[in-house]
Amino acid sequence: MSSSDKPELVERDVKDKVDDKEDNSGFIDKVKGFIHDIGEKIEETIGFGKPTADVAEIHLPCINLEKAEIVVDVLIKNPNPVPIPLVDIDYLIESDGRKLLSGLIPDAGTIHAHGEETVKIPVTLIYDDIKSTYDDIKPGSIIPYRLKVDLIVDVPVFGRLTLPLEKTGEIPIPYKPDIDMEKIHFERFSWEETIAILHLKLENMNDFDLGLNALDYEVWLSEVSIGSAELEKSAKIGKKGISYIEIPISFRPKDFGSALWDMIRGKGTGYSMKGHINVDTPFGAMKLPISKEGGTTRLKKNREDGGDDDDDE
């Protein structure tokens, strides 16, 4: 074979390799296209689709001076013919860009085929933790919040998907009402039984209204309990406002010894009052403590109408 034939052989060999690559590439593209078509056909035939999620409601089942319990109801709809696992729930609560609380709930359950589930996400805000981190958040205030939730689900055909959710609202930082006993009006006075009306001043220290529904209380004179009761009482105490209420009490003066004698002789005696009030607020029902200790109570002489008054200093 002459040397002039060698270039022709090389050119043919290179050309064959190029043709082989083109054939292989075309074959792979055809396989990919076939698989893609099959995937689309399966999705169309079987009905696979992406799930959806939305925040249905946010509950505040418990609010007191220490904490706020929050439950987020998330409605998830699964359009697929098979159940899908809810792998993780990642959540964050922030206020004005500052993190208040975050967490992760793993293995949160399964969403039934062609069904919908309401998934509850419970979180608890501890007020002391918030106040110790952010000095400008004060008791009695209302703070804005932003809730961010990422739901991670595992869906056939699609694989793992993240469903992001976001919701805004407000959270109260409650402050207990201030209570003062302004006076006691005695309806009937005897050693066996005395009936009196306590005139109380309730001051709402919060930036939101309180709807008073009921209260329970106990009163002490000179560290001796003179009675307790529960009372259903309706009253509205506006934000940063004051309300006056009257509550009845009865006791047996002969059971209290020197404390009552000090009152009668004008020396006065210390008193205290403790209890709780049940109130409605824009954020739900609350049971808040009330307390007042100290002060000096003296029994005044009978008035012309026959009633006795008691002064609080």
TAWOSUL-V338833 format. One record per helix or strand of 3 or more residues. SS is the DSSP state (@ for helix, = for strand). FROM is the first residue (numbers start at 1). TO is the last residue. Records with the same first field share a line. If there is no record, write none. Layout:
SS->FROM-TO / FROM-TO
This chain:
@->3-47 / 127-133 / 253-255 / 258-264
=->52-63 / 67-78 / 84-95 / 98-111 / 115-126 / 142-155 / 159-172 / 178-188 / 194-203 / 210-221 / 224-237 / 242-251 / 269-281 / 284-299 / 308-312
